Every structure is written in structure tokens, then in C-alpha cells.
Amino acid sequence: MGTRLRQWLRRRPPAGDALLVVGLVLAEALFTVLTPQEFWPQPLPAALSWSLLAAAPVALRRVAPWPAVLAALATLALPVALDVTPTTQSLTLVVLTYTMAAYQPVRPALLAAVAMWVPVAVVAAERPPEVLPQVSAAYLVANNLLVGIVAFSVGRTVQARRASTEALRERARVAEANQRSLAEQAVADERRRIARELHDVVAHHVSVMGVLATGVRRVLRRDPDAADEAVGTIEETSRATLRELRRLLDVLRTESEPAAELAPQPGLAGIEALTEQVSEAGLPVTLTVAGTPGALEEGEALTVYRIVQEALTNALKHAGTATAQVRVSFTGDAVEVEVTDTGRGPAPTPQRVGHGLVGMRERVALYGGILHTGARSGGGYRVYARIPVEPLAGTR
């Protein structure tokens, strides 16, 4: 029950402060009851009403701390202005002093403490309470100032402890993040090492298949049996190579990627569907294909598709209200890709190069091509790539 109540009060600070006001009034009433009856304020209901008025600023201590301080000062000055006996407000001022010290910077908190307790000391010296007729004014001033100093010190101690706890939590969070980063780096390093080893194995198998294929071509007519044996060896080696490639992909795949699904990669046939998809997303795209598509390697076709995909994605994100045009041209020895849009173009201030552009450059460079990106003279953005095409074996 106590835990639920604390959680409820944490979620509703104003309700907790309102309950605190009620508690302060009840404590004031308890002090009055414990005082000898001849010293009770007259009339008693009016005194309790003054206590409620004096404690009311506590309800604002967290939502509006400075207005709460000013309201407390006003309730302190009101009895003086009305020429009535002032009611005790020590508990209210203690709570407000603690609140300012615990939740505000040191200078505003110190200013608030001085603003509240100096007037209290002056009023205590000039008009001491009737319940303490034999207590000297110096004692009352010292007592009030000491209470204020203690409340301020406790508040600052709580704030320092809270800041220390938060700093320790932040350090623990950073340490945990660093540890996680080091662990991920170690895993990535190990994956790269394994990938290099598997790469060497795959490269060896491919080299063996190339040598055997050359031998088959030379002995095919003279010794069909030897050629058939070599072809069988090529078949077995290709299967082993495929298995090693799958292992290599498993090593290179990160944990955030889905499990191995060796689906065919998109190529030239997927560009038309891609442009239709982008058009439906809000960027009208026109596709133009010039020339006769030759026999491209799967990697080259995939590179063309990825360039168009990345360029259209960027245009969809940054071009705004615009149209786009995709042009794919096939020449005898190269394939050219150009994606343009009529959008707002690049930002006037330099921006960090995104991973998409870097990926396009790496893909094009892998096949010895060129890539140009930038603003168009008439507005908008342009992506142009030219990729050399080597005829596949058997297509000459």
C-alpha cells in the first residue's frame, strides 16, 4: 500500500503538494493543542484559517517555485499590514527553503532563502509571538536564522546527492555502452577474419574450376573420358564453392538482418516495378530505356538497379513536390544510368555525405565505372553513372 501511494504521488506532484499543505495545517493545529490553553490564539478558528492561508503557497512549490516564495512573503506581511498578531509560518518557510535549495541553482536558492528568512527575523525581533513572552528577541532571531540555514543545507545536500547519483548512472550507462561497443567490435573483427579465410577458400575453388575448364576445352575432342572426369570435378568444386559462399554470407550478415534467405537479387527487370512503386509513393517517375540490353553479369545488373533505387529514394525524401526521370542507355561497351528530378536540389550548406552516395560510388568503382552527382543547372538533382560492360563468355 505504501509503495503504491508513493508511486501515485510521484506521478501526480500537485496532489502530493496539496496533501503536504493539509499536513502542515494539521501539524500547526497539533502544536496549538499541545500549547497551554491560556496561550491559544483567540479566536481559534481564525488562527487555523490563517495557518491554512500561510501553508497554501506550498501547493505551488514545484509547479511555480518563485510565485510560491512571493506568496509566502505576502502572507508574512499581511498580519503586519493588518496590525494583528502574526501566525507562525516556520513549517511553510522550511518547506519552501528546502524546495528551492534542492531543485534550483545555488544563487537563486540562496536569494530565496535570504528573502524569506530575513523578514522572518525582523518580524520576530519587532513583534515576538505572545506565546513566548519571556524569550528575548535575539534568541528568536538566532533561532529562525538557524532553522533557515538547516533547511537550506539539507536541500543543497539532497541536490548534491541527486546529482552524484545521476552522474553515477550516466557513467554506468556510458561504461555499458562502451562495453557493448567493444564486444560488437570484437565480433566484427572475428567475422572479418573468418570472412578473409573463407574468401581465400572460395578464391582457390574458383581458380581450380578455371584451370579445369581450360583443360576440358583442350582435351574435349582428344580424350572425352578425361574431359568428363574434369567436368565432374568442376561440378563438385562448384557445389563446394556455393557452400562456402553461403557460409561467407552468414558470417558477413549482421544480427539485425533477417536469417539467410537466398532470394534472387533484383536486376534490370525490376527497374520498371521500382519506378511504379515510387510513383505511387508520390513522386511521378518517367522511365526511358534506349538501346538493346546486352548480356550483363548479375552484379552489373544489380548495380544498375541499386543506383536507380538510391537516386529515387533520395529524390522522394528531399526533392519535395517534383517529378523524376530515369534513363537507362545500352551501348556496345557500357550501360549508362541517369536519374534526374525537378525538386529543390541540394541544401545550400555543405552536408555530410550519406551512406547511399558512398554505396553507389563503391558499386560503380567495383566495375571500373564513373559516377557524377550534383545539382542540375536548371534546378533539381542529377545522378549519372556509366558502367563498362564486358561480354559474357559464349556471347561473342
C-alpha positions as CSV (number, residue, x, y, z in Angstrom):
1,M,0.0,0.0,0.0
2,G,2.8,2.4,0.9
3,T,4.7,1.7,-2.3
4,R,1.5,2.3,-4.4
5,L,0.9,5.6,-2.6
6,R,4.5,6.8,-3.3
7,Q,4.2,5.8,-7.0
8,W,0.8,7.6,-7.2
9,L,2.3,10.7,-5.6
10,R,5.3,10.7,-7.9
11,R,3.0,10.6,-10.9
12,R,0.9,13.5,-9.5
13,P,3.2,16.1,-7.8
14,P,0.5,18.7,-7.4
15,A,-1.7,16.2,-5.5
16,G,1.3,15.4,-3.2
17,D,1.9,19.1,-2.5
18,A,-1.8,19.6,-1.7
19,L,-1.6,16.8,0.8
20,L,1.5,18.4,2.2
21,V,-0.4,21.6,2.7
22,V,-3.0,19.7,4.7
23,G,-0.3,18.0,6.7
24,L,1.3,21.4,7.6
25,V,-2.1,22.8,8.8
26,L,-2.7,19.7,10.9
27,A,0.8,20.0,12.3
28,E,0.1,23.6,13.2
29,A,-3.1,22.6,14.8
30,L,-1.3,19.9,16.8
31,F,1.3,22.4,18.1
32,T,-1.6,24.7,19.1
33,V,-3.3,21.9,21.0
34,L,0.0,21.0,22.8
35,T,0.4,24.6,23.9
36,P,-1.1,25.6,27.3
37,Q,-4.6,26.8,26.7
38,E,-4.0,30.2,28.1
39,F,-1.6,30.8,25.1
40,W,-4.1,29.7,22.5
41,P,-4.8,32.3,19.8
42,Q,-8.2,33.9,20.1
43,P,-10.4,33.1,18.3
44,L,-9.1,29.6,17.4
45,P,-10.9,29.1,14.1
46,A,-9.5,32.4,12.8
47,A,-6.0,31.2,13.7
48,L,-6.4,27.9,11.9
49,S,-7.7,29.8,8.9
50,W,-4.5,31.9,9.0
51,S,-2.5,28.7,9.2
52,L,-4.2,27.4,6.0
53,L,-3.5,30.6,4.2
54,A,0.1,30.6,5.3
55,A,0.6,27.0,4.1
56,A,-1.2,27.4,0.8
57,P,2.0,28.6,-1.1
58,V,3.4,25.1,-0.5
59,A,1.0,23.8,-3.1
60,L,2.9,25.8,-5.8
61,R,6.4,24.9,-4.7
62,R,7.2,22.6,-7.7
63,V,5.0,24.0,-10.4
64,A,5.7,27.6,-9.7
65,P,8.5,28.0,-7.0
66,W,9.1,31.7,-7.3
67,P,5.4,32.6,-7.1
68,A,5.2,30.3,-4.0
69,V,8.0,32.2,-2.4
70,L,6.4,35.6,-3.1
71,A,3.0,34.3,-1.8
72,A,4.7,33.2,1.4
73,L,6.2,36.6,1.8
74,A,2.8,38.2,1.2
75,T,1.2,36.0,3.9
76,L,4.1,37.0,6.2
77,A,3.5,40.7,5.6
78,L,-0.3,40.6,5.7
79,P,-0.6,40.3,9.5
80,V,1.8,43.2,9.9
81,A,-0.2,45.3,7.5
82,L,-3.5,44.5,9.3
83,D,-1.9,45.1,12.7
84,V,-2.7,41.6,14.0
85,T,-0.6,39.1,15.8
86,P,1.4,37.2,13.2
87,T,0.9,33.4,13.0
88,T,3.8,31.1,12.9
89,Q,4.9,30.1,9.4
90,S,8.1,28.3,10.2
91,L,7.0,25.0,8.6
92,T,5.9,26.6,5.4
93,L,9.1,28.6,5.1
94,V,11.2,25.4,5.9
95,V,9.5,23.5,3.1
96,L,9.9,26.3,0.6
97,T,13.6,26.9,1.6
98,Y,14.3,23.2,1.2
99,T,12.5,23.0,-2.1
100,M,14.4,26.0,-3.6
101,A,17.7,24.6,-2.3
102,A,17.0,21.1,-3.6
103,Y,15.7,22.0,-7.1
104,Q,17.2,25.4,-8.0
105,P,20.8,26.5,-8.7
106,V,22.7,27.8,-5.7
107,R,22.4,31.5,-6.3
108,P,18.6,31.6,-6.8
109,A,18.2,29.2,-3.9
110,L,20.3,31.4,-1.6
111,L,18.4,34.5,-2.7
112,A,15.1,32.9,-2.0
113,A,16.3,31.8,1.5
114,V,17.5,35.3,2.4
115,A,14.3,36.8,1.0
116,M,12.2,34.6,3.3
117,W,14.2,34.4,6.5
118,V,15.5,37.9,6.9
119,P,11.9,39.3,7.1
120,V,11.0,36.5,9.5
121,A,13.9,37.5,11.7
122,V,12.8,41.2,11.6
123,V,9.2,40.4,12.4
124,A,10.3,38.1,15.3
125,A,12.5,40.9,16.7
126,E,9.9,43.6,16.4
127,R,6.7,41.7,17.2
128,P,7.5,38.4,19.1
129,P,4.7,35.9,19.5
130,E,2.5,36.3,22.6
131,V,3.1,32.6,23.4
132,L,6.8,33.4,24.2
133,P,6.6,36.5,26.3
134,Q,9.8,35.8,28.2
135,V,12.1,34.9,25.2
136,S,14.4,37.6,24.1
137,A,14.3,39.0,20.6
138,A,18.0,37.9,19.9
139,Y,17.1,34.3,20.7
140,L,14.1,34.4,18.3
141,V,16.2,35.9,15.5
142,A,19.0,33.4,16.0
143,N,16.6,30.5,16.2
144,N,14.8,31.5,13.0
145,L,18.0,32.1,11.1
146,L,19.4,28.7,12.3
147,V,16.2,26.9,11.1
148,G,16.6,28.6,7.7
149,I,20.3,27.6,7.4
150,V,19.5,24.0,8.3
151,A,16.7,23.8,5.8
152,F,18.9,25.3,3.1
153,S,21.8,23.0,3.9
154,V,19.6,19.9,3.8
155,G,18.2,20.9,0.4
156,R,21.6,21.5,-1.1
157,T,22.8,18.1,0.3
158,V,19.8,16.4,-1.3
159,Q,20.6,18.1,-4.6
160,A,24.3,17.2,-4.5
161,R,23.3,13.6,-3.8
162,R,20.8,13.6,-6.6
163,A,23.4,15.0,-9.0
164,S,26.0,12.4,-7.8
165,T,23.6,9.6,-8.3
166,E,22.7,10.9,-11.8
167,A,26.4,11.1,-12.6
168,L,27.0,7.6,-11.5
169,R,24.1,6.4,-13.6
170,E,25.4,8.2,-16.6
171,R,28.9,6.7,-16.1
172,A,27.4,3.3,-15.8
173,R,25.4,3.8,-18.9
174,V,28.4,5.0,-20.8
175,A,30.5,2.1,-19.5
176,E,27.9,-0.3,-20.5
177,A,27.6,1.3,-24.0
178,N,31.4,1.1,-24.3
179,Q,31.5,-2.5,-23.2
180,R,28.8,-3.3,-25.7
181,S,30.7,-1.4,-28.5
182,L,33.9,-3.3,-27.7
183,A,32.1,-6.6,-27.7
184,E,30.5,-5.8,-31.1
185,Q,33.8,-4.6,-32.4
186,A,35.4,-7.9,-31.3
187,V,32.7,-9.9,-33.0
188,A,33.0,-7.8,-36.2
189,D,36.8,-8.3,-36.2
190,E,36.4,-12.0,-35.8
191,R,33.8,-12.1,-38.6
192,R,36.2,-10.2,-40.9
193,R,39.0,-12.6,-40.1
194,I,36.8,-15.6,-40.8
195,A,35.5,-13.9,-44.0
196,R,39.0,-13.4,-45.2
197,E,39.8,-17.1,-44.7
198,L,36.6,-18.2,-46.4
199,H,37.4,-15.7,-49.2
200,D,40.7,-17.4,-49.8
201,V,38.9,-20.8,-49.9
202,V,36.4,-19.6,-52.4
203,A,39.1,-17.9,-54.5
204,H,41.0,-21.2,-54.5
205,H,38.0,-23.2,-55.6
206,V,37.2,-20.7,-58.4
207,S,40.8,-20.8,-59.6
208,V,40.6,-24.6,-59.6
209,M,37.4,-24.5,-61.7
210,G,39.0,-22.1,-64.1
211,V,42.1,-24.3,-64.6
212,L,39.9,-27.4,-65.0
213,A,37.6,-25.6,-67.5
214,T,40.6,-24.7,-69.6
215,G,41.8,-28.3,-69.5
216,V,38.4,-29.5,-70.5
217,R,38.4,-27.3,-73.6
218,R,41.8,-28.6,-74.7
219,V,41.1,-32.3,-74.2
220,L,37.4,-32.4,-75.0
221,R,38.0,-33.7,-78.6
222,R,41.0,-35.9,-77.9
223,D,40.1,-37.5,-74.6
224,P,36.3,-37.4,-73.8
225,D,36.8,-39.6,-70.7
226,A,39.3,-37.2,-69.2
227,A,37.1,-34.3,-70.1
228,D,34.2,-35.9,-68.4
229,E,36.2,-36.6,-65.3
230,A,37.3,-32.9,-65.2
231,V,33.7,-31.7,-65.6
232,G,32.7,-33.9,-62.7
233,T,35.5,-32.3,-60.6
234,I,34.2,-28.9,-61.7
235,E,30.7,-29.9,-60.6
236,E,31.9,-31.0,-57.2
237,T,34.1,-27.9,-56.8
238,S,31.2,-25.6,-57.7
239,R,29.0,-27.2,-55.1
240,A,31.7,-26.8,-52.5
241,T,32.2,-23.2,-53.6
242,L,28.5,-22.5,-53.2
243,R,28.5,-23.9,-49.7
244,E,31.5,-21.8,-48.8
245,L,29.8,-18.7,-50.3
246,R,26.7,-19.3,-48.1
247,R,28.9,-19.6,-45.1
248,L,30.7,-16.4,-46.1
249,L,27.3,-14.6,-46.3
250,D,26.3,-16.0,-42.9
251,V,29.5,-14.6,-41.4
252,L,29.1,-11.2,-43.0
253,R,25.4,-10.9,-42.2
254,T,24.8,-8.8,-39.0
255,E,22.4,-9.8,-36.3
256,S,19.9,-7.1,-37.2
257,E,19.5,-8.7,-40.7
258,P,17.0,-11.5,-41.2
259,A,18.1,-15.1,-41.4
260,A,19.5,-16.4,-44.6
261,E,17.0,-16.3,-47.4
262,L,18.9,-16.7,-50.6
263,A,16.4,-15.0,-52.8
264,P,17.5,-13.8,-56.2
265,Q,18.7,-10.2,-56.3
266,P,16.8,-7.6,-58.4
267,G,18.1,-6.6,-61.7
268,L,17.1,-4.7,-64.9
269,A,13.7,-6.3,-64.9
270,G,12.9,-4.8,-61.5
271,I,13.5,-1.2,-62.5
272,E,10.1,-0.7,-64.1
273,A,8.4,-2.0,-61.0
274,L,10.6,0.2,-58.9
275,T,9.6,3.3,-60.8
276,E,5.9,2.4,-60.5
277,Q,6.3,2.0,-56.8
278,V,8.0,5.4,-56.4
279,S,5.3,7.0,-58.5
280,E,2.6,5.5,-56.2
281,A,4.5,6.9,-53.2
282,G,4.1,10.5,-54.5
283,L,7.0,11.1,-57.0
284,P,5.9,10.8,-60.6
285,V,8.7,8.9,-62.5
286,T,9.2,8.5,-66.2
287,L,11.3,5.6,-67.4
288,T,13.2,5.6,-70.7
289,V,15.2,2.7,-72.0
290,A,17.5,3.3,-75.0
291,G,19.4,0.6,-76.9
292,T,19.2,-3.1,-76.7
293,P,20.1,-4.6,-73.3
294,G,23.0,-6.9,-73.7
295,A,24.0,-9.8,-71.6
296,L,25.0,-8.3,-68.3
297,E,26.5,-10.1,-65.3
298,E,24.2,-10.3,-62.3
299,G,26.5,-8.0,-60.4
300,E,26.4,-5.3,-63.1
301,A,22.6,-5.6,-63.4
302,L,22.2,-5.3,-59.6
303,T,24.5,-2.2,-59.6
304,V,22.2,-0.5,-62.2
305,Y,19.2,-1.4,-60.1
306,R,20.7,-0.1,-56.8
307,I,21.7,3.2,-58.4
308,V,18.2,3.8,-59.7
309,Q,16.8,2.8,-56.3
310,E,19.0,5.0,-54.2
311,A,18.6,8.0,-56.5
312,L,14.8,7.7,-56.5
313,T,14.8,7.2,-52.7
314,N,16.8,10.4,-52.2
315,A,14.5,12.3,-54.6
316,L,11.4,11.0,-52.8
317,K,12.9,12.2,-49.4
318,H,14.4,15.5,-50.4
319,A,13.0,16.8,-53.7
320,G,9.7,17.9,-52.4
321,T,6.9,18.5,-55.0
322,A,8.7,17.4,-58.1
323,T,8.9,14.8,-60.9
324,A,11.7,12.5,-61.8
325,Q,13.1,10.8,-64.9
326,V,15.1,7.6,-65.2
327,R,17.1,7.0,-68.4
328,V,18.9,3.7,-69.0
329,S,21.0,3.5,-72.2
330,F,22.8,0.5,-73.5
331,T,25.7,0.9,-75.8
332,G,28.1,-1.6,-77.2
333,D,30.6,-1.5,-74.3
334,A,28.8,0.2,-71.5
335,V,25.5,0.9,-69.7
336,E,24.6,4.5,-68.7
337,V,22.1,5.4,-66.0
338,E,20.8,8.9,-65.4
339,V,18.3,9.8,-62.8
340,T,17.1,13.5,-62.6
341,D,14.4,15.3,-60.7
342,T,12.9,18.8,-60.7
343,G,13.0,19.3,-57.0
344,R,14.6,21.8,-54.8
345,G,18.1,20.5,-55.2
346,P,20.7,20.0,-52.6
347,A,20.8,22.2,-49.5
348,P,22.9,25.4,-49.7
349,T,25.1,24.4,-46.8
350,P,27.5,21.5,-47.0
351,Q,26.2,18.3,-45.6
352,R,27.8,15.1,-44.7
353,V,27.9,12.6,-47.5
354,G,25.3,9.9,-46.9
355,H,25.9,6.2,-47.0
356,G,23.7,5.9,-50.1
357,L,26.1,8.0,-52.2
358,V,29.1,6.2,-50.8
359,G,27.5,2.9,-51.6
360,M,26.8,4.0,-55.2
361,R,30.4,5.1,-55.7
362,E,31.7,1.8,-54.3
363,R,29.4,-0.2,-56.6
364,V,30.3,1.7,-59.7
365,A,34.0,1.7,-58.9
366,L,33.9,-2.0,-58.4
367,Y,33.2,-2.4,-62.2
368,G,35.6,0.5,-63.2
369,G,32.8,2.9,-64.0
370,I,32.2,6.6,-63.2
371,L,29.6,8.4,-61.1
372,H,28.6,12.0,-61.1
373,T,26.1,13.5,-58.7
374,G,25.1,17.1,-58.0
375,A,22.7,19.9,-58.7
376,R,21.3,20.5,-62.2
377,S,21.8,23.8,-63.9
378,G,18.0,24.2,-64.3
379,G,17.2,23.1,-60.8
380,G,16.8,19.8,-59.2
381,Y,19.4,17.0,-58.8
382,R,21.1,14.6,-61.2
383,V,22.8,11.2,-60.7
384,Y,24.7,9.8,-63.7
385,A,26.7,6.6,-63.9
386,R,28.5,4.8,-66.7
387,I,29.5,1.2,-66.2
388,P,31.7,-0.7,-68.7
389,V,30.2,-3.9,-69.8
390,E,32.3,-6.9,-70.7
391,P,30.8,-9.6,-73.0
392,L,29.9,-12.8,-71.1
393,A,31.7,-15.9,-72.1
394,G,29.8,-17.6,-75.0
395,T,28.2,-14.4,-76.2
396,R,30.9,-13.3,-78.6
